[in-house]
């Protein structure tokens, strides 16, 4: 019989980026699909608010929110991006104390889950900030993040606490920085967004989520339940 700590649960959540970041998710094995109702730029926990021009963002219909995990800004969109949060408890066998290694298992899981559509790899080297990594998440490289050749496919940040970890993951079905680049305050970063090495996967979100959940469920546990809505 599978112990409860090894079972995975799926949650399909819809609402604002701000509300989802404010939610205190249980530190148990779960996959949360966040379907945002409107576009948003999500600042990292220690990122300067001055990196974003709030007036331009408002004119573009893009909300500006802050997450409690690190890294640069991430753009999310109701159709163009896929946002998945993965949670585990500190007592989970998947928990790794070494922050530099702690996302590798998840990156490998994504690689296996996406194999029907692309050949990807989880990055295993040291963190590389790059020129614009402090401003934009997809300009940096962290161990465990997923790449197709030199292009980042899945960006991952994590929030670690006393009870467990929350891995916040975003990938793009379409990468269209022209829709929001002018909300970035630094004009040089704006200019470089168009040539940023970002991989996309134009596959229905539910197909990707189903595959990811199937592969998560194979990590020492069984699929125990799904919660829709």
Short mmCIF file of the C-alpha atoms (twelve columns), coordinates in Angstrom:
data_MODEL
# 
_entry.id   MODEL 
# 
loop_
_atom_site.group_PDB 
_atom_site.id 
_atom_site.type_symbol 
_atom_site.label_atom_id 
_atom_site.label_alt_id 
_atom_site.label_comp_id 
_atom_site.label_asym_id 
_atom_site.label_seq_id 
_atom_site.Cartn_x 
_atom_site.Cartn_y 
_atom_site.Cartn_z 
_atom_site.pdbx_PDB_model_num 
ATOM 1   C CA . UNK A 1   0.000   0.000  0.000   1 
ATOM 2   C CA . UNK A 2   1.342   3.436  -0.932  1 
ATOM 3   C CA . UNK A 3   1.890   5.780  1.993   1 
ATOM 4   C CA . UNK A 4   0.020   9.114  1.833   1 
ATOM 5   C CA . UNK A 5   3.289   11.076 1.697   1 
ATOM 6   C CA . UNK A 6   4.126   9.470  -1.654  1 
ATOM 7   C CA . UNK A 7   0.797   10.111 -3.364  1 
ATOM 8   C CA . UNK A 8   0.303   12.993 -5.774  1 
ATOM 9   C CA . UNK A 9   -2.797  15.159 -6.115  1 
ATOM 10  C CA . UNK A 10  -3.637  17.434 -9.035  1 
ATOM 11  C CA . UNK A 11  -5.307  20.822 -8.580  1 
ATOM 12  C CA . UNK A 12  -6.569  22.875 -11.533 1 
ATOM 13  C CA . UNK A 13  -6.859  26.459 -10.277 1 
ATOM 14  C CA . UNK A 14  -8.136  29.578 -12.092 1 
ATOM 15  C CA . UNK A 15  -7.933  33.219 -11.021 1 
ATOM 16  C CA . UNK A 16  -5.496  36.111 -10.769 1 
ATOM 17  C CA . UNK A 17  -1.736  35.743 -10.519 1 
ATOM 18  C CA . UNK A 18  -1.800  37.829 -7.341  1 
ATOM 19  C CA . UNK A 19  -4.338  35.574 -5.624  1 
ATOM 20  C CA . UNK A 20  -2.462  32.420 -6.542  1 
ATOM 21  C CA . UNK A 21  0.828   33.761 -5.196  1 
ATOM 22  C CA . UNK A 22  -0.918  34.771 -1.980  1 
ATOM 23  C CA . UNK A 23  -2.315  31.267 -1.481  1 
ATOM 24  C CA . UNK A 24  -0.582  29.188 1.187   1 
ATOM 25  C CA . UNK A 25  -0.343  25.801 -0.491  1 
ATOM 26  C CA . UNK A 26  -0.045  22.706 1.717   1 
ATOM 27  C CA . UNK A 27  3.443   21.217 1.903   1 
ATOM 28  C CA . UNK A 28  2.368   17.899 0.411   1 
ATOM 29  C CA . UNK A 29  2.923   16.223 -2.950  1 
ATOM 30  C CA . UNK A 30  0.771   18.143 -5.410  1 
ATOM 31  C CA . UNK A 31  0.731   19.655 -8.883  1 
ATOM 32  C CA . UNK A 32  -1.109  22.965 -9.219  1 
ATOM 33  C CA . UNK A 33  -2.041  24.276 -12.654 1 
ATOM 34  C CA . UNK A 34  -2.591  28.032 -12.405 1 
ATOM 35  C CA . UNK A 35  -4.773  29.322 -15.228 1 
ATOM 36  C CA . UNK A 36  -4.477  33.102 -15.029 1 
ATOM 37  C CA . UNK A 37  -7.487  35.190 -16.008 1 
ATOM 38  C CA . UNK A 38  -5.375  38.047 -17.408 1 
ATOM 39  C CA . UNK A 39  -1.723  38.777 -18.335 1 
ATOM 40  C CA . UNK A 40  0.701   39.574 -15.537 1 
ATOM 41  C CA . UNK A 41  4.361   40.348 -14.928 1 
ATOM 42  C CA . UNK A 42  5.526   38.589 -11.788 1 
ATOM 43  C CA . UNK A 43  8.510   40.080 -9.974  1 
ATOM 44  C CA . UNK A 44  10.933  37.937 -7.996  1 
ATOM 45  C CA . UNK A 45  10.883  38.184 -4.214  1 
ATOM 46  C CA . UNK A 46  13.861  40.565 -3.966  1 
ATOM 47  C CA . UNK A 47  13.587  42.193 -7.391  1 
ATOM 48  C CA . UNK A 48  13.323  45.974 -7.513  1 
ATOM 49  C CA . UNK A 49  9.864   47.291 -8.357  1 
ATOM 50  C CA . UNK A 50  11.660  49.884 -10.479 1 
ATOM 51  C CA . UNK A 51  12.414  47.183 -13.058 1 
ATOM 52  C CA . UNK A 52  8.818   47.577 -14.272 1 
ATOM 53  C CA . UNK A 53  7.032   50.730 -15.450 1 
ATOM 54  C CA . UNK A 54  3.615   50.386 -13.755 1 
ATOM 55  C CA . UNK A 55  1.964   53.022 -15.946 1 
ATOM 56  C CA . UNK A 56  2.972   51.296 -19.180 1 
ATOM 57  C CA . UNK A 57  2.014   47.906 -17.734 1 
ATOM 58  C CA . UNK A 58  -1.436  49.229 -16.870 1 
ATOM 59  C CA . UNK A 59  -1.864  50.665 -20.355 1 
ATOM 60  C CA . UNK A 60  -0.987  47.243 -21.783 1 
ATOM 61  C CA . UNK A 61  -3.499  45.511 -19.523 1 
ATOM 62  C CA . UNK A 62  -0.727  43.688 -17.675 1 
ATOM 63  C CA . UNK A 63  -0.934  43.473 -13.891 1 
ATOM 64  C CA . UNK A 64  2.268   43.606 -11.833 1 
ATOM 65  C CA . UNK A 65  2.544   41.247 -8.869  1 
ATOM 66  C CA . UNK A 66  5.303   39.838 -6.691  1 
ATOM 67  C CA . UNK A 67  6.060   36.221 -5.871  1 
ATOM 68  C CA . UNK A 68  7.834   34.860 -2.815  1 
ATOM 69  C CA . UNK A 69  10.440  32.924 -4.764  1 
ATOM 70  C CA . UNK A 70  13.562  34.437 -6.275  1 
ATOM 71  C CA . UNK A 71  14.688  35.356 -9.768  1 
ATOM 72  C CA . UNK A 72  13.743  37.898 -12.393 1 
ATOM 73  C CA . UNK A 73  10.365  38.863 -13.790 1 
ATOM 74  C CA . UNK A 74  8.148   36.256 -15.445 1 
ATOM 75  C CA . UNK A 75  5.356   37.036 -17.906 1 
ATOM 76  C CA . UNK A 76  2.244   34.873 -17.717 1 
ATOM 77  C CA . UNK A 77  -0.703  34.878 -20.116 1 
ATOM 78  C CA . UNK A 78  -4.041  33.005 -20.199 1 
ATOM 79  C CA . UNK A 79  -3.203  31.233 -23.479 1 
ATOM 80  C CA . UNK A 80  0.475   31.791 -24.291 1 
ATOM 81  C CA . UNK A 81  2.038   30.432 -21.077 1 
ATOM 82  C CA . UNK A 82  1.626   27.353 -18.904 1 
ATOM 83  C CA . UNK A 83  2.175   27.894 -15.187 1 
ATOM 84  C CA . UNK A 84  2.613   24.898 -12.903 1 
ATOM 85  C CA . UNK A 85  3.487   24.883 -9.196  1 
ATOM 86  C CA . UNK A 86  4.816   21.695 -7.616  1 
ATOM 87  C CA . UNK A 87  4.798   21.246 -3.839  1 
ATOM 88  C CA . UNK A 88  6.526   18.707 -1.608  1 
ATOM 89  C CA . UNK A 89  7.055   18.379 2.139   1 
ATOM 90  C CA . UNK A 90  10.426  18.628 3.838   1 
ATOM 91  C CA . UNK A 91  10.119  14.963 4.836   1 
ATOM 92  C CA . UNK A 92  9.581   13.923 1.206   1 
ATOM 93  C CA . UNK A 93  12.285  11.677 -0.306  1 
ATOM 94  C CA . UNK A 94  12.458  14.208 -3.169  1 
ATOM 95  C CA . UNK A 95  13.548  16.991 -0.795  1 
ATOM 96  C CA . UNK A 96  17.241  17.847 -1.217  1 
ATOM 97  C CA . UNK A 97  19.013  20.129 1.250   1 
ATOM 98  C CA . UNK A 98  21.502  21.365 -1.353  1 
ATOM 99  C CA . UNK A 99  19.668  24.214 -3.102  1 
ATOM 100 C CA . UNK A 100 21.959  23.878 -6.103  1 
ATOM 101 C CA . UNK A 101 20.730  20.312 -6.667  1 
ATOM 102 C CA . UNK A 102 17.188  20.584 -5.347  1 
ATOM 103 C CA . UNK A 103 15.406  21.177 -8.674  1 
ATOM 104 C CA . UNK A 104 17.170  18.519 -10.753 1 
ATOM 105 C CA . UNK A 105 14.624  15.777 -10.043 1 
ATOM 106 C CA . UNK A 106 11.834  18.068 -11.242 1 
ATOM 107 C CA . UNK A 107 13.707  19.107 -14.369 1 
ATOM 108 C CA . UNK A 108 14.286  15.453 -15.216 1 
ATOM 109 C CA . UNK A 109 10.593  14.738 -14.685 1 
ATOM 110 C CA . UNK A 110 9.661   17.518 -17.118 1 
ATOM 111 C CA . UNK A 111 12.145  16.201 -19.678 1 
ATOM 112 C CA . UNK A 112 10.546  12.756 -19.560 1 
ATOM 113 C CA . UNK A 113 7.013   14.166 -19.638 1 
ATOM 114 C CA . UNK A 114 7.701   16.313 -22.707 1 
ATOM 115 C CA . UNK A 115 9.480   13.593 -24.663 1 
ATOM 116 C CA . UNK A 116 6.464   12.998 -26.979 1 
ATOM 117 C CA . UNK A 117 6.854   16.550 -28.319 1 
ATOM 118 C CA . UNK A 118 10.500  17.597 -27.976 1 
ATOM 119 C CA . UNK A 119 13.992  16.529 -27.007 1 
ATOM 120 C CA . UNK A 120 14.905  18.585 -23.954 1 
ATOM 121 C CA . UNK A 121 17.499  18.405 -21.190 1 
ATOM 122 C CA . UNK A 122 17.685  19.572 -17.588 1 
ATOM 123 C CA . UNK A 123 20.563  21.987 -17.007 1 
ATOM 124 C CA . UNK A 124 23.085  20.609 -14.496 1 
ATOM 125 C CA . UNK A 125 25.698  23.345 -14.292 1 
ATOM 126 C CA . UNK A 126 26.038  26.288 -11.903 1 
ATOM 127 C CA . UNK A 127 23.686  29.242 -11.866 1 
ATOM 128 C CA . UNK A 128 24.381  31.745 -14.664 1 
ATOM 129 C CA . UNK A 129 22.774  35.154 -14.286 1 
ATOM 130 C CA . UNK A 130 23.591  36.438 -17.748 1 
ATOM 131 C CA . UNK A 131 23.277  40.079 -18.732 1 
ATOM 132 C CA . UNK A 132 19.577  40.396 -17.919 1 
ATOM 133 C CA . UNK A 133 18.914  37.521 -15.513 1 
ATOM 134 C CA . UNK A 134 18.165  39.772 -12.561 1 
ATOM 135 C CA . UNK A 135 15.524  41.575 -14.612 1 
ATOM 136 C CA . UNK A 136 13.945  38.695 -16.558 1 
ATOM 137 C CA . UNK A 137 13.826  35.057 -15.436 1 
ATOM 138 C CA . UNK A 138 14.254  33.562 -18.892 1 
ATOM 139 C CA . UNK A 139 17.574  35.396 -19.334 1 
ATOM 140 C CA . UNK A 140 19.226  33.339 -16.566 1 
ATOM 141 C CA . UNK A 141 20.074  29.657 -16.174 1 
ATOM 142 C CA . UNK A 142 19.544  27.621 -13.001 1 
ATOM 143 C CA . UNK A 143 20.271  23.939 -12.327 1 
ATOM 144 C CA . UNK A 144 17.141  21.909 -12.995 1 
ATOM 145 C CA . UNK A 145 15.661  24.275 -15.560 1 
ATOM 146 C CA . UNK A 146 14.749  22.712 -18.885 1 
ATOM 147 C CA . UNK A 147 16.353  23.601 -22.213 1 
ATOM 148 C CA . UNK A 148 15.960  22.653 -25.856 1 
ATOM 149 C CA . UNK A 149 19.510  23.054 -27.149 1 
ATOM 150 C CA . UNK A 150 20.486  26.562 -25.972 1 
ATOM 151 C CA . UNK A 151 16.934  27.819 -25.506 1 
ATOM 152 C CA . UNK A 152 15.180  27.801 -22.140 1 
ATOM 153 C CA . UNK A 153 11.881  25.930 -22.258 1 
ATOM 154 C CA . UNK A 154 10.909  25.851 -18.570 1 
ATOM 155 C CA . UNK A 155 11.953  28.390 -15.966 1 
ATOM 156 C CA . UNK A 156 11.809  27.243 -12.342 1 
ATOM 157 C CA . UNK A 157 12.069  29.183 -9.103  1 
ATOM 158 C CA . UNK A 158 11.479  27.831 -5.639  1 
ATOM 159 C CA . UNK A 159 10.353  28.932 -2.235  1 
ATOM 160 C CA . UNK A 160 11.683  26.796 0.613   1 
ATOM 161 C CA . UNK A 161 10.292  26.907 4.124   1 
ATOM 162 C CA . UNK A 162 10.201  24.997 7.365   1 
ATOM 163 C CA . UNK A 163 7.522   22.607 6.089   1 
ATOM 164 C CA . UNK A 164 8.498   22.085 2.453   1 
ATOM 165 C CA . UNK A 165 9.166   23.573 -0.968  1 
ATOM 166 C CA . UNK A 166 7.064   25.179 -3.691  1 
ATOM 167 C CA . UNK A 167 8.554   25.021 -7.174  1 
ATOM 168 C CA . UNK A 168 7.087   27.619 -9.535  1 
ATOM 169 C CA . UNK A 169 7.421   26.613 -13.178 1 
ATOM 170 C CA . UNK A 170 6.531   28.465 -16.385 1 
ATOM 171 C CA . UNK A 171 6.838   27.528 -20.041 1 
ATOM 172 C CA . UNK A 172 5.504   29.178 -23.190 1 
ATOM 173 C CA . UNK A 173 3.253   27.936 -25.940 1 
ATOM 174 C CA . UNK A 174 3.947   31.243 -27.699 1 
ATOM 175 C CA . UNK A 175 6.744   33.705 -26.881 1 
ATOM 176 C CA . UNK A 176 5.577   37.184 -27.868 1 
ATOM 177 C CA . UNK A 177 7.624   39.728 -25.878 1 
ATOM 178 C CA . UNK A 178 6.474   42.607 -28.084 1 
ATOM 179 C CA . UNK A 179 3.153   42.433 -26.232 1 
ATOM 180 C CA . UNK A 180 4.727   43.441 -22.905 1 
ATOM 181 C CA . UNK A 181 8.372   44.450 -23.435 1 
ATOM 182 C CA . UNK A 182 7.668   48.168 -23.119 1 
ATOM 183 C CA . UNK A 183 6.594   47.562 -19.502 1 
ATOM 184 C CA . UNK A 184 10.239  46.760 -18.703 1 
ATOM 185 C CA . UNK A 185 11.780  49.985 -17.459 1 
ATOM 186 C CA . UNK A 186 15.261  49.491 -18.927 1 
ATOM 187 C CA . UNK A 187 15.156  50.179 -22.699 1 
ATOM 188 C CA . UNK A 188 18.248  48.030 -23.282 1 
ATOM 189 C CA . UNK A 189 16.548  45.024 -21.661 1 
ATOM 190 C CA . UNK A 190 13.487  45.766 -23.801 1 
ATOM 191 C CA . UNK A 191 15.602  45.601 -26.946 1 
ATOM 192 C CA . UNK A 192 17.220  42.299 -25.965 1 
ATOM 193 C CA . UNK A 193 13.931  40.555 -25.155 1 
ATOM 194 C CA . UNK A 194 13.198  40.027 -28.832 1 
ATOM 195 C CA . UNK A 195 16.379  38.009 -29.337 1 
ATOM 196 C CA . UNK A 196 16.258  36.124 -26.033 1 
ATOM 197 C CA . UNK A 197 16.809  32.366 -26.402 1 
ATOM 198 C CA . UNK A 198 13.384  31.021 -25.439 1 
ATOM 199 C CA . UNK A 199 11.966  27.691 -26.617 1 
ATOM 200 C CA . UNK A 200 8.224   27.257 -27.092 1 
ATOM 201 C CA . UNK A 201 5.963   24.228 -27.246 1 
ATOM 202 C CA . UNK A 202 2.637   24.888 -28.948 1 
ATOM 203 C CA . UNK A 203 0.813   21.891 -27.486 1 
ATOM 204 C CA . UNK A 204 -2.573  22.018 -25.704 1 
ATOM 205 C CA . UNK A 205 -1.963  22.814 -22.048 1 
ATOM 206 C CA . UNK A 206 -4.068  19.914 -20.784 1 
ATOM 207 C CA . UNK A 207 -2.012  17.430 -22.804 1 
ATOM 208 C CA . UNK A 208 1.165   18.727 -21.180 1 
ATOM 209 C CA . UNK A 209 -0.379  18.775 -17.706 1 
ATOM 210 C CA . UNK A 210 -1.663  15.223 -18.080 1 
ATOM 211 C CA . UNK A 211 1.772   13.983 -19.092 1 
ATOM 212 C CA . UNK A 212 3.555   15.849 -16.291 1 
ATOM 213 C CA . UNK A 213 1.129   14.488 -13.698 1 
ATOM 214 C CA . UNK A 214 1.546   10.957 -15.005 1 
ATOM 215 C CA . UNK A 215 5.317   11.205 -14.652 1 
ATOM 216 C CA . UNK A 216 5.113   12.803 -11.213 1 
ATOM 217 C CA . UNK A 217 2.857   9.960  -10.119 1 
ATOM 218 C CA . UNK A 218 5.582   7.500  -11.056 1 
ATOM 219 C CA . UNK A 219 8.046   9.037  -8.581  1 
ATOM 220 C CA . UNK A 220 7.518   6.567  -5.778  1 
ATOM 221 C CA . UNK A 221 3.750   6.931  -5.530  1 
ATOM 222 C CA . UNK A 222 0.433   6.381  -7.202  1 
ATOM 223 C CA . UNK A 223 -2.066  8.825  -8.639  1 
ATOM 224 C CA . UNK A 224 -4.324  9.350  -5.658  1 
ATOM 225 C CA . UNK A 225 -6.797  11.959 -6.760  1 
ATOM 226 C CA . UNK A 226 -7.585  14.932 -8.945  1 
ATOM 227 C CA . UNK A 227 -9.292  18.142 -7.909  1 
ATOM 228 C CA . UNK A 228 -10.791 20.195 -10.726 1 
ATOM 229 C CA . UNK A 229 -11.465 23.879 -10.135 1 
# 
